[in-house]
Amino acid sequence: MSFDIFFVRSRFRNERVERKNPSTGEVKSIRPQEPLTESELRAVQAVLQEAGAQEPDENGYSFISFKDGGAAEVCTDGLEKGCLVTPRLGLSPDCLRFLIDLLNAAEWVMFPAMGKAGKSSRRRYCEGIRRQLYRGRLRLARGVGSDPLRGFR
């Protein structure tokens, strides 16, 4: 069993494009997500570097060991579209700080998911989340005025 957190864009382009649904063949007009800007990409990379992310392996995964004993695996393949974080050894305070820093670096939204999934399954799931966002089937929610790290600082 794994617990994954997907980070995806919360901004969409103004222009509409025609996309064919691979399952039904139906063509729909959608507003695609905007990729990260150069400054947002640099901010995300700075968060990863500050957290001590190792060089990605051949599948695009980096491992981070936090000072408080927590750890996380991060898929940075296609970082301009989003990323996947799999906390290891629980959600330690340093891991939570990292997740919030990553969230704020690029105006992303977080989607948690649980299940028995390998790396290729996680990637397919992430693409499915992106497709649902493109189609407007998922509503984006953001916390207002809350401090998720209250008590950990």
C-alpha positions as CSV (number, residue, x, y, z in Angstrom):
1,M,0.0,0.0,0.0
2,S,1.4,3.4,-0.9
3,F,0.3,7.0,-0.2
4,D,1.0,9.4,-3.0
5,I,0.5,13.1,-3.4
6,F,0.1,14.5,-6.9
7,F,0.9,18.2,-7.5
8,V,-0.8,19.7,-10.6
9,R,-1.3,23.1,-12.1
10,S,-4.2,25.3,-10.9
11,R,-4.2,27.7,-13.9
12,F,-5.6,27.1,-17.3
13,R,-5.0,28.8,-20.7
14,N,-7.6,31.2,-22.1
15,E,-7.7,29.6,-25.6
16,R,-9.6,26.4,-26.1
17,V,-8.3,23.4,-28.0
18,E,-10.0,20.4,-29.4
19,R,-9.1,17.1,-27.7
20,K,-10.3,13.6,-28.5
21,N,-11.3,11.4,-25.6
22,P,-9.2,8.2,-26.0
23,S,-11.9,6.1,-24.5
24,T,-15.0,7.3,-26.3
25,G,-13.6,9.0,-29.3
26,E,-15.7,12.1,-28.5
27,V,-14.1,15.4,-29.4
28,K,-14.4,18.2,-26.8
29,S,-13.3,21.8,-26.5
30,I,-11.1,22.3,-23.4
31,R,-8.8,24.8,-21.8
32,P,-5.5,23.1,-21.2
33,Q,-3.4,23.8,-18.1
34,E,-0.6,26.3,-18.3
35,P,2.9,24.8,-17.8
36,L,5.1,26.3,-15.1
37,T,6.7,29.6,-15.9
38,E,10.5,29.7,-15.9
39,S,10.5,31.5,-12.5
40,E,8.1,28.9,-11.0
41,L,10.2,26.1,-12.4
42,R,13.3,27.6,-10.7
43,A,11.3,28.0,-7.5
44,V,10.3,24.4,-7.5
45,Q,13.9,23.3,-8.3
46,A,15.1,25.5,-5.4
47,V,12.7,23.8,-3.0
48,L,13.9,20.3,-4.2
49,Q,17.5,21.4,-3.9
50,E,17.0,22.9,-0.4
51,A,15.4,19.7,0.7
52,G,18.4,17.7,-0.4
53,A,16.8,15.9,-3.4
54,Q,19.3,13.5,-5.0
55,E,19.8,13.3,-8.8
56,P,16.8,11.6,-10.4
57,D,17.2,8.0,-11.5
58,E,16.5,6.7,-15.0
59,N,12.7,6.9,-14.3
60,G,12.8,10.5,-13.0
61,Y,12.6,9.7,-9.3
62,S,14.6,11.5,-6.6
63,F,14.9,10.5,-3.0
64,I,15.0,13.0,-0.1
65,S,16.0,12.2,3.5
66,F,14.9,14.8,6.0
67,K,16.8,15.7,9.1
68,D,14.0,14.6,11.4
69,G,14.0,11.0,10.1
70,G,11.3,11.4,7.4
71,A,11.8,10.7,3.8
72,A,10.1,11.2,0.4
73,E,10.4,9.9,-3.1
74,V,9.7,12.6,-5.8
75,C,9.0,12.1,-9.5
76,T,10.3,15.1,-11.3
77,D,9.8,13.8,-14.8
78,G,7.7,16.4,-16.6
79,L,8.1,18.9,-13.8
80,E,6.6,21.7,-15.9
81,K,3.3,19.9,-15.8
82,G,3.4,18.6,-12.2
83,C,5.0,16.1,-9.9
84,L,4.4,13.2,-7.6
85,V,5.6,12.9,-4.0
86,T,5.5,9.6,-2.1
87,P,6.2,10.1,1.6
88,R,8.2,7.4,3.2
89,L,8.4,6.7,6.9
90,G,5.3,8.7,7.6
91,L,4.6,12.5,7.4
92,S,7.3,14.0,9.6
93,P,7.3,17.8,10.3
94,D,10.1,18.3,7.8
95,C,8.3,16.3,5.2
96,L,5.1,18.4,5.8
97,R,7.2,21.6,5.5
98,F,8.6,20.3,2.2
99,L,5.1,19.5,0.8
100,I,3.8,23.0,1.7
101,D,6.9,24.7,0.2
102,L,6.5,22.7,-3.0
103,L,2.8,23.6,-3.1
104,N,3.5,27.3,-2.7
105,A,6.4,27.4,-5.2
106,A,4.2,27.0,-8.3
107,E,0.5,27.6,-7.3
108,W,-0.1,23.9,-7.5
109,V,-3.0,21.9,-6.0
110,M,-2.4,18.6,-4.2
111,F,-4.3,15.4,-4.8
112,P,-3.6,12.6,-2.4
113,A,-4.1,9.0,-3.5
114,M,-3.7,5.6,-1.9
115,G,-3.4,2.2,-3.5
116,K,-1.1,-0.6,-4.5
117,A,0.7,1.0,-7.4
118,G,4.0,0.7,-9.1
119,K,5.8,3.7,-10.6
120,S,4.2,3.2,-14.0
121,S,0.7,2.9,-12.4
122,R,1.4,6.2,-10.5
123,R,2.4,7.9,-13.7
124,R,-0.8,6.7,-15.5
125,Y,-2.9,7.9,-12.5
126,C,-1.2,11.3,-12.6
127,E,-2.0,11.6,-16.3
128,G,-5.6,10.6,-15.5
129,I,-5.8,13.4,-12.9
130,R,-4.5,15.9,-15.5
131,R,-7.0,14.7,-18.1
132,Q,-9.8,15.1,-15.6
133,L,-8.6,18.7,-14.9
134,Y,-8.5,19.4,-18.6
135,R,-12.1,18.3,-19.0
136,G,-13.2,20.4,-16.1
137,R,-14.5,17.4,-14.1
138,L,-12.4,18.1,-11.0
139,R,-13.0,21.2,-9.0
140,L,-9.9,22.8,-7.5
141,A,-10.1,23.7,-3.8
142,R,-7.6,25.8,-1.8
143,G,-7.4,26.3,1.9
144,V,-8.1,29.8,3.0
145,G,-6.3,31.3,6.0
146,S,-5.2,28.0,7.4
147,D,-1.7,27.1,8.6
148,P,-1.2,23.4,8.0
149,L,2.1,23.5,9.9
150,R,0.7,25.1,13.0
151,G,2.3,23.3,16.0
152,F,5.3,22.1,13.9
153,R,7.2,25.4,13.8
